[in-house]
Amino acid sequence: MVRTIVSIVIMLISALVGIFVGSAMNGAEIFGIIFSMIAGFSCTIHAIESKKDK
């Protein structure tokens, strides 16, 4: 449960960073979505890999 909450927080933070980066390049929505998708995929891969170790 904690990993899920941490993953969501990471995705929200990366979406906000993407919005600020994208606003400088006139594409705030696109960058917000792309950054949060990359963070989501990374969190998913990390969760799968860490379960293999146990």
Sequence and secondary structure as in RCSB ss.txt:
>XXXX:A:sequence
MVRTIVSIVIMLISALVGIFVGSAMNGAEIFGIIFSMIAGFSCTIHAIESKKDK
>XXXX:A:secstr
 HHHHHHHHHHHHHHHHHHHHHHHTT HHHHHHHHHHHHHHHHHHHHHHHHHH 
